[in-house]
């Protein structure tokens, strides 16, 4: 058997398989949302639900669950990374790369630091 024969058999099997279904746009943008768990200094855990790409503009961009409650946060201007705020809850969540921090908006007090994807 030639060294290419097993490769040719795999290709033939793939070609005979049923075709993949076409991608469909989901009417509910949160159906494709994803949740990221972060572990912060001090042992606190935080779960952030980010929306699917291209979610409707009126949908809250992030759902942050921490300390027994869930807060809806809107995306805000950021010089680098991403920034989400909730004026009602007086909170700000900043992420850059795979790390984030939570602070109070009113006095900039840092509540959670070095929150890393876990």
C-alpha positions in Angstrom: 0.0 0.0 0.0 1.4 3.4 -1.0 1.9 6.0 1.8 -0.7 8.2 0.2 -3.4 5.5 0.1 -4.7 5.9 3.7 -4.9 9.7 3.1 -6.9 9.1 -0.1 -9.3 6.8 1.8 -9.9 9.4 4.4 -10.6 12.1 1.7 -13.0 9.7 0.0 -14.8 9.0 3.2 -15.2 12.8 3.9 -16.5 13.4 0.4 -19.1 10.7 0.9 -20.4 12.1 4.2 -23.5 14.1 4.3 -23.0 17.8 3.5 -22.9 20.3 6.3 -26.0 22.3 6.9 -25.9 26.0 5.8 -25.3 28.5 8.6 -28.4 30.3 9.6 -28.7 33.7 11.3 -30.3 33.3 14.7 -33.1 35.7 15.4 -32.2 35.6 19.2 -28.7 37.0 19.5 -28.4 35.7 23.1 -28.8 32.1 21.9 -25.2 32.2 20.7 -23.9 34.3 23.6 -21.0 32.9 25.6 -20.2 32.9 29.3 -16.7 33.4 30.6 -15.7 32.6 34.2 -13.1 34.7 35.9 -11.2 34.0 39.1 -10.0 37.1 40.8 -7.3 37.8 43.4 -8.8 37.0 46.8 -10.6 33.9 45.4 -13.7 35.6 44.2 -15.4 34.2 41.0 -17.2 36.2 38.4 -19.3 35.0 35.5 -19.8 37.4 32.5 -22.2 36.6 29.7 -21.1 38.3 26.5 -23.5 38.6 23.6 -23.0 36.9 20.3 -21.3 39.0 17.7 -23.7 41.3 15.8 -26.3 41.2 18.6 -29.0 43.9 18.3 -27.8 47.3 19.5 -30.6 47.6 22.1 -29.6 44.4 23.9 -27.4 44.7 27.0 -23.9 43.7 25.9 -22.9 42.0 29.2 -24.6 40.2 32.1 -22.2 40.2 35.0 -22.9 37.7 37.9 -21.0 38.3 41.1 -21.7 38.2 44.8 -25.1 36.7 44.4 -26.5 39.1 41.9 -26.6 39.7 38.1 -26.1 43.2 36.7 -26.8 44.2 33.1 -23.9 46.4 31.8 -23.7 48.5 28.6 -20.6 48.8 26.6 -18.8 52.2 27.1 -15.8 53.9 25.4 -12.5 52.5 26.3 -9.0 53.5 25.3 -7.8 49.9 25.2 -9.6 46.6 25.8 -13.3 46.7 26.6 -15.3 48.6 29.2 -18.8 47.9 30.5 -20.8 50.0 32.9 -24.0 50.0 34.9 -24.9 53.4 36.3 -27.8 51.9 38.2 -25.5 49.4 40.1 -22.6 51.9 40.2 -20.2 49.3 38.6 -17.6 49.2 35.9 -16.1 46.1 34.4 -12.9 46.4 32.3 -11.2 43.7 30.3 -8.1 43.5 28.3 -7.0 40.3 26.8 -7.9 37.5 29.2 -7.9 39.6 32.4 -10.4 42.1 34.0 -11.1 44.2 37.0 -14.3 45.5 38.7 -14.6 48.9 40.3 -17.2 51.3 41.5 -18.0 54.1 39.1 -18.7 56.8 41.7 -15.3 56.7 43.6 -13.2 54.4 41.3 -12.7 52.0 44.3 -11.3 48.7 42.9 -13.6 45.8 44.0 -12.0 42.9 42.1 -8.5 42.8 40.6 -6.6 40.5 38.4 -9.7 38.5 37.3 -8.4 35.8 34.9 -10.3 33.5 32.7 -10.7 30.3 34.7 
